[in-house]
Amino acid sequence: MSLMLTKLPWLIAFLGALSSPGVARGQSAPDPKLIEGAKKEGQLVYYTTMTLDQSQATVDRFEKKYPFIKVTLFRTGGGPLLNKILTESRGGRHDWDVVVGRGEMVLPLVQRKLLAPYRTPEAKAIDDKLVDKEGFWTAYYVNSYVLGWNTKLVRREDVPKSYEGLLNPKWKGGLISLDTEAYGMLEGLKGVWGKEKTLDYFRKLAAQEPVLKRGNTERVQLAVAGEYALIVAYNQTLQRMTSRGAPIDWLPIEPVVTQVNPIMIGAKAPHPNAARLFNDYVLSKEGQELLRGFQRIPVRKDVEPDPPRLFRGFKYVIENPEDYEDFNATVKQYLEIFKLR
């Protein structure tokens, strides 16, 4: 009994530490030296492709947590943002500290030595596939290509459960919706199946005469309206409509091709300590829970997506940012297969 009483205070302290928000399980406490350095810098310049309202909400939360840092936010699309960074670099300007963008931005920035390697302590709570081995990027959030279906037109038991299932003649003739720019799906499957098998599959898929249209949101809305029986689209876009009670549902076809939206730090960041502090924050449990509230898919193992099936229970393969070196060839192949040029 006396032994149990001796250990009890230690046990209470240990359990209290686990429940404390500052040292939540799997989450690192901020490095005091990093905070001190960020205090001296006092600023952060953040470039992003994430929507402005969500980016601003993230910045507001970060500034509330670290009131000694003033964040300058710039938001635009992936192509324009990459062009802005490269143009500024050619002119000798290096204004930005942190960028959240798309996977295809990584390679051009690495090749021009514009990224600083940084292994965030939060990486231990993230799947290794979503963290660059060299430290140049870490996934901030992800999107996955899945198969959706109009529940009024297709019974659940009739929905294809595999990529091969989409090639059944019953789905031929405008019954499948595909994105005109789903190049990443082609690239991702190459990494699993190899080039020849993947190209052969997509040629067979094209022979099914799918309807090709740009974008996810509008295509999903059309599928809900009954324009398509089946649709290949991002799972969170489909889930948004499913959660609203629309006549649409989805399932993962393995391996699920998953797009990475990485966070990166500038090699010549004017405020490197603030950059690392912000990087750690958005990948922390608190930052990822905030992201989940935006109906995006977090990458931490200890932050469940809403609903969990958005990134749980299936095998996935990522569109590896380093594979974009041959991405122009992939784009050309996709366009040629579906006769988009």
Secondary structure, DSSP 8 states (H G I E B T S, - for coil): -HHHHHHHHHHHHHHHHHH-GGG-TT-----HHHHHHHHHH-EEEEEE-S-HHHHHHHHHHHHHHSTT-EEEEEE--HHHHHHHHHHHHHTT----SEEE--GGGHHHHHHTT-EE----GGGGGB-GGGB-TTSS-EEEEEEEEEEEEETTTS-GGGS--STGGGGSGGGTTT-EEEETT-HHHHHHHHHHH-HHHHHHHHHHHHTT--EEES-SHHHHHHHHTTS-SEEEEEHHHHHHHHHTT-SEEEE--SSEEEEEEEEEEETT-SSHHHHHHHHHHHHSHHHHHHHHHTT-EE-BTTS--SSGGGSSSS-EEE--GGGGGGHHHHHHHHHHHTT--
